[in-house]
Amino acid sequence: MKADDIVRVREVMIGHVDIVDGMSTIADALQNMKYPETKLFVVEKRSDNDEFGVLLLSDIARKILAQDRSPERVNVYEVMVKPVVSVDPDMDIRYCARLFNNFHLSRAPVIENSSVLGVVTFTDLVLVGMLKQNKKYE
């Protein structure tokens, strides 16, 4: 396979994501969510020496809704996962799929130079990436 045939994560990722402060309540985060299709929040770093976190909507369902906890009384940092497994935008989608499989992920933020560029999902890898890959072979 030539370098021209490679489909990169940046070509298939969703180019926007909700970024939230870890001190926000779950209710505030949900109220201010602009991109529900990503199904996650990236939790911003507190300092240059910190790492990004992630809060999936499924985590909110399991840890807040199912346990009958008040979203107005629970902060994002109490439910988030940190540090987050992130993906480089120049990664080949085949390796991204393997990464997801190895770590049992369905989505991950795309981060470059400590900046969040978006999010990539298994769905994007298949529906966008594989279609692009097939067109390159035609």
Backbone as JSON Lines, residues from 0, in Angstrom:
{"i":0,"aa":"M","n":[0.84,-1.19,0.0],"ca":[0.0,0.0,0.0],"c":[0.88,1.24,0.0]}
{"i":1,"aa":"K","n":[0.61,2.14,-0.91],"ca":[1.37,3.38,-1.01],"c":[0.85,4.39,0.02]}
{"i":2,"aa":"A","n":[1.67,5.37,0.35],"ca":[1.28,6.41,1.3],"c":[0.04,7.16,0.83]}
{"i":3,"aa":"D","n":[-0.13,7.27,-0.49],"ca":[-1.3,7.96,-1.03],"c":[-2.59,7.19,-0.78]}
{"i":4,"aa":"D","n":[-2.49,5.89,-0.55],"ca":[-3.66,5.05,-0.34],"c":[-4.16,5.06,1.1]}
{"i":5,"aa":"I","n":[-3.38,5.61,1.98],"ca":[-3.72,5.61,3.41],"c":[-4.82,6.64,3.68]}
{"i":6,"aa":"V","n":[-5.81,6.22,4.45],"ca":[-6.84,7.15,4.93],"c":[-6.48,7.48,6.37]}
{"i":7,"aa":"R","n":[-6.37,8.75,6.65],"ca":[-5.95,9.22,7.97],"c":[-7.17,9.58,8.82]}
{"i":8,"aa":"V","n":[-6.96,9.53,10.13],"ca":[-8.02,9.87,11.08],"c":[-8.58,11.26,10.81]}
{"i":9,"aa":"R","n":[-7.74,12.23,10.48],"ca":[-8.23,13.6,10.26],"c":[-9.23,13.68,9.11]}
{"i":10,"aa":"E","n":[-9.19,12.7,8.2],"ca":[-10.11,12.68,7.06],"c":[-11.49,12.15,7.43]}
{"i":11,"aa":"V","n":[-11.6,11.45,8.55],"ca":[-12.87,10.82,8.92],"c":[-13.44,11.32,10.25]}
{"i":12,"aa":"M","n":[-12.66,12.04,11.02],"ca":[-13.1,12.47,12.36],"c":[-14.23,13.5,12.27]}
{"i":13,"aa":"I","n":[-14.95,13.62,13.36],"ca":[-15.92,14.69,13.53],"c":[-15.12,15.89,14.04]}
{"i":14,"aa":"G","n":[-15.17,16.99,13.34],"ca":[-14.29,18.13,13.62],"c":[-14.76,19.07,14.71]}
{"i":15,"aa":"H","n":[-15.59,18.59,15.59],"ca":[-16.02,19.41,16.73],"c":[-16.32,18.49,17.91]}
{"i":16,"aa":"V","n":[-16.23,19.05,19.08],"ca":[-16.47,18.27,20.29],"c":[-16.77,19.25,21.43]}
{"i":17,"aa":"D","n":[-17.57,18.82,22.37],"ca":[-17.85,19.65,23.54],"c":[-16.71,19.5,24.55]}
{"i":18,"aa":"I","n":[-16.19,20.64,24.98],"ca":[-15.13,20.65,25.99],"c":[-15.73,21.26,27.25]}
{"i":19,"aa":"V","n":[-15.5,20.6,28.36],"ca":[-16.14,21.0,29.61],"c":[-15.09,21.06,30.73]}
{"i":20,"aa":"D","n":[-15.33,21.89,31.69],"ca":[-14.49,22.0,32.89],"c":[-14.88,20.87,33.84]}
{"i":21,"aa":"G","n":[-13.92,20.25,34.46],"ca":[-14.17,19.17,35.39],"c":[-15.0,19.57,36.6]}
{"i":22,"aa":"M","n":[-15.0,20.86,36.93],"ca":[-15.77,21.35,38.08],"c":[-17.24,21.58,37.73]}
{"i":23,"aa":"S","n":[-17.58,21.56,36.46],"ca":[-18.99,21.72,36.06],"c":[-19.81,20.57,36.6]}
{"i":24,"aa":"T","n":[-21.07,20.84,36.84],"ca":[-21.96,19.75,37.22],"c":[-22.36,19.0,35.96]}
{"i":25,"aa":"I","n":[-22.82,17.79,36.14],"ca":[-23.3,16.99,35.02],"c":[-24.48,17.71,34.36]}
{"i":26,"aa":"A","n":[-25.35,18.29,35.17],"ca":[-26.51,19.02,34.63],"c":[-26.06,20.18,33.75]}
{"i":27,"aa":"D","n":[-25.07,20.96,34.21],"ca":[-24.57,22.08,33.41],"c":[-23.94,21.61,32.11]}
{"i":28,"aa":"A","n":[-23.16,20.54,32.19],"ca":[-22.51,20.02,31.0],"c":[-23.55,19.6,29.96]}
{"i":29,"aa":"L","n":[-24.57,18.87,30.4],"ca":[-25.62,18.43,29.48],"c":[-26.41,19.61,28.93]}
{"i":30,"aa":"Q","n":[-26.69,20.58,29.77],"ca":[-27.45,21.76,29.35],"c":[-26.71,22.53,28.26]}
{"i":31,"aa":"N","n":[-25.39,22.56,28.33],"ca":[-24.58,23.34,27.39],"c":[-24.02,22.52,26.23]}
{"i":32,"aa":"M","n":[-24.4,21.25,26.14],"ca":[-23.88,20.39,25.08],"c":[-24.38,20.86,23.72]}
{"i":33,"aa":"K","n":[-23.45,21.04,22.78],"ca":[-23.79,21.48,21.43],"c":[-23.71,20.35,20.41]}
{"i":34,"aa":"Y","n":[-22.95,19.31,20.71],"ca":[-22.69,18.25,19.74],"c":[-23.03,16.87,20.32]}
{"i":35,"aa":"P","n":[-24.3,16.59,20.55],"ca":[-24.66,15.3,21.15],"c":[-24.29,14.1,20.29]}
{"i":36,"aa":"E","n":[-24.1,14.29,18.98],"ca":[-23.75,13.17,18.11],"c":[-22.38,12.58,18.44]}
{"i":37,"aa":"T","n":[-21.52,13.35,19.13],"ca":[-20.21,12.81,19.52],"c":[-20.32,11.87,20.71]}
{"i":38,"aa":"K","n":[-21.37,12.02,21.49],"ca":[-21.66,11.17,22.65],"c":[-20.6,11.24,23.73]}
{"i":39,"aa":"L","n":[-19.88,12.37,23.79],"ca":[-18.88,12.53,24.84],"c":[-18.55,13.99,25.08]}
{"i":40,"aa":"F","n":[-17.92,14.22,26.21],"ca":[-17.32,15.51,26.55],"c":[-15.83,15.26,26.73]}
{"i":41,"aa":"V","n":[-15.02,16.17,26.25],"ca":[-13.62,16.17,26.6],"c":[-13.48,17.1,27.8]}
{"i":42,"aa":"V","n":[-12.82,16.64,28.84],"ca":[-12.63,17.43,30.04],"c":[-11.29,18.15,29.91]}
{"i":43,"aa":"E","n":[-11.35,19.47,29.98],"ca":[-10.14,20.27,29.74],"c":[-9.1,20.07,30.83]}
{"i":44,"aa":"K","n":[-7.86,20.34,30.45],"ca":[-6.74,20.27,31.39],"c":[-6.85,21.41,32.4]}
{"i":45,"aa":"R","n":[-6.39,21.15,33.6],"ca":[-6.38,22.19,34.65],"c":[-5.1,23.02,34.57]}
{"i":46,"aa":"S","n":[-4.03,22.44,33.97],"ca":[-2.75,23.13,33.83],"c":[-1.97,22.47,32.7]}
{"i":47,"aa":"D","n":[-0.82,23.03,32.36],"ca":[0.01,22.44,31.32],"c":[0.53,21.05,31.69]}
{"i":48,"aa":"N","n":[0.61,20.77,32.98],"ca":[1.11,19.48,33.45],"c":[0.01,18.45,33.64]}
{"i":49,"aa":"D","n":[-1.21,18.83,33.35],"ca":[-2.37,17.95,33.51],"c":[-2.63,17.2,32.2]}
{"i":50,"aa":"E","n":[-3.58,16.3,32.2],"ca":[-3.99,15.56,31.01],"c":[-5.48,15.78,30.77]}
{"i":51,"aa":"F","n":[-5.9,15.57,29.53],"ca":[-7.32,15.64,29.2],"c":[-8.04,14.45,29.81]}
{"i":52,"aa":"G","n":[-9.32,14.65,30.09],"ca":[-10.19,13.57,30.53],"c":[-11.31,13.41,29.53]}
{"i":53,"aa":"V","n":[-12.14,12.41,29.74],"ca":[-13.28,12.2,28.86],"c":[-14.46,11.73,29.7]}
{"i":54,"aa":"L","n":[-15.63,12.18,29.3],"ca":[-16.88,11.77,29.94],"c":[-17.83,11.35,28.84]}
{"i":55,"aa":"L","n":[-18.14,10.06,28.79],"ca":[-19.07,9.53,27.79],"c":[-20.5,9.65,28.3]}
{"i":56,"aa":"L","n":[-21.43,9.83,27.37],"ca":[-22.84,9.87,27.77],"c":[-23.25,8.54,28.4]}
{"i":57,"aa":"S","n":[-22.65,7.44,27.95],"ca":[-22.95,6.14,28.56],"c":[-22.48,6.08,30.01]}
{"i":58,"aa":"D","n":[-21.39,6.79,30.35],"ca":[-20.94,6.86,31.74],"c":[-21.97,7.6,32.59]}
{"i":59,"aa":"I","n":[-22.54,8.65,32.03],"ca":[-23.58,9.41,32.75],"c":[-24.79,8.51,32.97]}
{"i":60,"aa":"A","n":[-25.17,7.74,31.97],"ca":[-26.31,6.83,32.11],"c":[-26.06,5.79,33.21]}
{"i":61,"aa":"R","n":[-24.85,5.2,33.21],"ca":[-24.53,4.16,34.18],"c":[-24.29,4.69,35.59]}
{"i":62,"aa":"K","n":[-23.57,5.8,35.7],"ca":[-23.11,6.28,37.01],"c":[-24.0,7.34,37.64]}
{"i":63,"aa":"I","n":[-24.87,7.95,36.87],"ca":[-25.76,8.98,37.41],"c":[-27.22,8.52,37.31]}
{"i":64,"aa":"L","n":[-27.68,8.32,36.08],"ca":[-29.08,7.97,35.85],"c":[-29.46,6.63,36.5]}
{"i":65,"aa":"A","n":[-28.71,5.59,36.23],"ca":[-29.04,4.25,36.74],"c":[-28.92,4.16,38.26]}
{"i":66,"aa":"Q","n":[-28.08,5.01,38.84],"ca":[-27.89,4.99,40.29],"c":[-28.73,6.06,40.99]}
{"i":67,"aa":"D","n":[-29.6,6.69,40.23],"ca":[-30.52,7.7,40.76],"c":[-29.81,8.82,41.52]}
{"i":68,"aa":"R","n":[-28.66,9.26,40.96],"ca":[-27.91,10.38,41.55],"c":[-28.37,11.68,40.89]}
{"i":69,"aa":"S","n":[-28.28,12.75,41.6],"ca":[-28.71,14.05,41.08],"c":[-27.64,14.66,40.19]}
{"i":70,"aa":"P","n":[-27.95,14.92,38.9],"ca":[-26.96,15.53,38.01],"c":[-26.6,16.96,38.43]}
{"i":71,"aa":"E","n":[-27.43,17.58,39.23],"ca":[-27.14,18.92,39.74],"c":[-26.14,18.89,40.89]}
{"i":72,"aa":"R","n":[-25.93,17.72,41.47],"ca":[-25.04,17.61,42.64],"c":[-23.77,16.82,42.38]}
{"i":73,"aa":"V","n":[-23.6,16.35,41.14],"ca":[-22.41,15.58,40.79],"c":[-21.58,16.38,39.79]}
{"i":74,"aa":"N","n":[-20.29,16.49,40.1],"ca":[-19.39,17.21,39.19],"c":[-18.82,16.25,38.15]}
{"i":75,"aa":"V","n":[-18.46,16.81,37.01],"ca":[-17.89,16.04,35.91],"c":[-16.68,15.22,36.38]}
{"i":76,"aa":"Y","n":[-15.8,15.82,37.18],"ca":[-14.57,15.13,37.6],"c":[-14.86,13.86,38.39]}
{"i":77,"aa":"E","n":[-16.05,13.74,38.98],"ca":[-16.39,12.57,39.77],"c":[-16.72,11.35,38.9]}
{"i":78,"aa":"V","n":[-17.02,11.6,37.64],"ca":[-17.48,10.53,36.76],"c":[-16.54,10.3,35.57]}
{"i":79,"aa":"M","n":[-15.73,11.28,35.24],"ca":[-14.87,11.21,34.05],"c":[-13.78,10.16,34.16]}
{"i":80,"aa":"V","n":[-13.18,9.85,33.03],"ca":[-12.0,8.98,32.96],"c":[-10.82,9.86,32.58]}
{"i":81,"aa":"K","n":[-9.72,9.7,33.31],"ca":[-8.54,10.52,33.07],"c":[-7.31,9.73,33.46]}
{"i":82,"aa":"P","n":[-6.27,9.69,32.67],"ca":[-6.09,10.35,31.38],"c":[-6.86,9.61,30.29]}
{"i":83,"aa":"V","n":[-7.12,10.32,29.21],"ca":[-7.88,9.77,28.11],"c":[-6.94,9.14,27.08]}
{"i":84,"aa":"V","n":[-7.41,8.09,26.45],"ca":[-6.69,7.53,25.3],"c":[-7.09,8.39,24.11]}
{"i":85,"aa":"S","n":[-6.1,9.02,23.5],"ca":[-6.4,9.91,22.37],"c":[-5.76,9.37,21.1]}
{"i":86,"aa":"V","n":[-6.15,9.95,19.98],"ca":[-5.68,9.51,18.67],"c":[-5.02,10.68,17.97]}
{"i":87,"aa":"D","n":[-3.91,10.4,17.3],"ca":[-3.22,11.4,16.49],"c":[-3.98,11.55,15.17]}
{"i":88,"aa":"P","n":[-4.16,12.77,14.7],"ca":[-4.93,12.96,13.47],"c":[-4.3,12.35,12.22]}
{"i":89,"aa":"D","n":[-3.0,12.1,12.25],"ca":[-2.33,11.52,11.09],"c":[-2.23,9.99,11.14]}
{"i":90,"aa":"M","n":[-2.86,9.38,12.15],"ca":[-2.85,7.92,12.27],"c":[-3.67,7.31,11.13]}
{"i":91,"aa":"D","n":[-3.17,6.22,10.58],"ca":[-3.89,5.42,9.59],"c":[-5.14,4.85,10.27]}
{"i":92,"aa":"I","n":[-6.28,4.88,9.6],"ca":[-7.52,4.4,10.22],"c":[-7.45,2.93,10.6]}
{"i":93,"aa":"R","n":[-6.61,2.15,9.91],"ca":[-6.47,0.72,10.27],"c":[-5.87,0.58,11.66]}
{"i":94,"aa":"Y","n":[-4.87,1.42,11.96],"ca":[-4.25,1.37,13.29],"c":[-5.19,1.93,14.35]}
{"i":95,"aa":"C","n":[-5.98,2.92,13.97],"ca":[-6.97,3.46,14.91],"c":[-7.98,2.38,15.27]}
{"i":96,"aa":"A","n":[-8.44,1.63,14.29],"ca":[-9.38,0.53,14.56],"c":[-8.75,-0.51,15.48]}
{"i":97,"aa":"R","n":[-7.48,-0.8,15.27],"ca":[-6.78,-1.77,16.14],"c":[-6.65,-1.23,17.56]}
{"i":98,"aa":"L","n":[-6.35,0.07,17.68],"ca":[-6.25,0.71,18.99],"c":[-7.59,0.6,19.73]}
{"i":99,"aa":"F","n":[-8.67,0.92,19.02],"ca":[-10.0,0.82,19.62],"c":[-10.28,-0.61,20.07]}
{"i":100,"aa":"N","n":[-9.94,-1.56,19.23],"ca":[-10.17,-2.96,19.56],"c":[-9.33,-3.39,20.77]}
{"i":101,"aa":"N","n":[-8.07,-3.02,20.79],"ca":[-7.17,-3.42,21.88],"c":[-7.59,-2.85,23.23]}
{"i":102,"aa":"F","n":[-8.15,-1.63,23.23],"ca":[-8.51,-0.98,24.48],"c":[-10.02,-0.92,24.72]}
{"i":103,"aa":"H","n":[-10.77,-1.64,23.89],"ca":[-12.24,-1.72,24.03],"c":[-12.88,-0.33,24.0]}
{"i":104,"aa":"L","n":[-12.47,0.48,23.03],"ca":[-13.0,1.83,22.86],"c":[-14.0,1.85,21.72]}
{"i":105,"aa":"S","n":[-14.9,2.81,21.75],"ca":[-15.81,3.03,20.63],"c":[-15.59,4.42,20.02]}
{"i":106,"aa":"R","n":[-14.91,5.27,20.77],"ca":[-14.64,6.64,20.32],"c":[-13.48,7.2,21.13]}
{"i":107,"aa":"A","n":[-12.82,8.21,20.57],"ca":[-11.7,8.84,21.27],"c":[-11.49,10.25,20.71]}
{"i":108,"aa":"P","n":[-11.03,11.15,21.56],"ca":[-10.7,12.48,21.05],"c":[-9.47,12.43,20.16]}
{"i":109,"aa":"V","n":[-9.45,13.32,19.19],"ca":[-8.3,13.48,18.3],"c":[-7.55,14.69,18.8]}
{"i":110,"aa":"I","n":[-6.29,14.48,19.2],"ca":[-5.5,15.53,19.84],"c":[-4.18,15.69,19.1]}
{"i":111,"aa":"E","n":[-3.82,16.95,18.84],"ca":[-2.56,17.27,18.19],"c":[-1.97,18.5,18.87]}
{"i":112,"aa":"N","n":[-0.72,18.41,19.3],"ca":[-0.04,19.52,19.97],"c":[-0.85,20.08,21.14]}
{"i":113,"aa":"S","n":[-1.38,19.21,21.95],"ca":[-2.19,19.57,23.13],"c":[-3.46,20.32,22.79]}
{"i":114,"aa":"S","n":[-3.93,20.21,21.56],"ca":[-5.21,20.82,21.15],"c":[-6.17,19.72,20.7]}
{"i":115,"aa":"V","n":[-7.4,19.84,21.17],"ca":[-8.43,18.88,20.78],"c":[-8.99,19.32,19.42]}
{"i":116,"aa":"L","n":[-8.85,18.45,18.42],"ca":[-9.33,18.76,17.07],"c":[-10.73,18.22,16.81]}
{"i":117,"aa":"G","n":[-11.11,17.18,17.52],"ca":[-12.41,16.56,17.3],"c":[-12.47,15.21,17.97]}
{"i":118,"aa":"V","n":[-13.3,14.35,17.41],"ca":[-13.48,13.0,17.94],"c":[-13.62,12.04,16.77]}
{"i":119,"aa":"V","n":[-13.12,10.82,16.96],"ca":[-13.27,9.77,15.95],"c":[-13.97,8.59,16.6]}
{"i":120,"aa":"T","n":[-14.83,7.93,15.83],"ca":[-15.6,6.8,16.34],"c":[-15.42,5.61,15.4]}
{"i":121,"aa":"F","n":[-15.77,4.42,15.91],"ca":[-15.77,3.23,15.06],"c":[-16.66,3.47,13.84]}
{"i":122,"aa":"T","n":[-17.79,4.12,14.05],"ca":[-18.72,4.4,12.95],"c":[-18.04,5.22,11.87]}
{"i":123,"aa":"D","n":[-17.3,6.27,12.27],"ca":[-16.57,7.09,11.3],"c":[-15.54,6.27,10.54]}
{"i":124,"aa":"L","n":[-14.84,5.4,11.26],"ca":[-13.81,4.58,10.63],"c":[-14.4,3.69,9.55]}
{"i":125,"aa":"V","n":[-15.58,3.16,9.83],"ca":[-16.2,2.23,8.87],"c":[-16.95,2.98,7.78]}
{"i":126,"aa":"L","n":[-17.89,3.83,8.15],"ca":[-18.77,4.46,7.16],"c":[-18.07,5.51,6.31]}
{"i":127,"aa":"V","n":[-17.11,6.21,6.88],"ca":[-16.4,7.23,6.1],"c":[-15.06,6.69,5.62]}
{"i":128,"aa":"G","n":[-14.29,6.13,6.54],"ca":[-12.94,5.68,6.22],"c":[-12.88,4.57,5.2]}
{"i":129,"aa":"M","n":[-13.66,3.54,5.41],"ca":[-13.61,2.42,4.48],"c":[-14.14,2.81,3.1]}
{"i":130,"aa":"L","n":[-15.14,3.68,3.07],"ca":[-15.65,4.15,1.77],"c":[-14.58,4.95,1.04]}
{"i":131,"aa":"K","n":[-13.86,5.81,1.77],"ca":[-12.76,6.58,1.15],"c":[-11.67,5.64,0.66]}
{"i":132,"aa":"Q","n":[-11.37,4.64,1.48],"ca":[-10.32,3.69,1.13],"c":[-10.69,2.92,-0.15]}
{"i":133,"aa":"N","n":[-11.94,2.49,-0.24],"ca":[-12.39,1.77,-1.41],"c":[-12.34,2.62,-2.67]}
{"i":134,"aa":"K","n":[-12.65,3.91,-2.56],"ca":[-12.6,4.79,-3.72],"c":[-11.16,4.99,-4.19]}
{"i":135,"aa":"K","n":[-10.21,4.93,-3.25],"ca":[-8.8,5.09,-3.63],"c":[-8.3,3.89,-4.41]}
{"i":136,"aa":"Y","n":[-8.94,2.72,-4.22],"ca":[-8.54,1.5,-4.92],"c":[-9.19,1.37,-6.3]}
{"i":137,"aa":"E","n":[-10.24,2.14,-6.54],"ca":[-10.96,2.04,-7.82],"c":[-10.17,2.61,-8.97]}
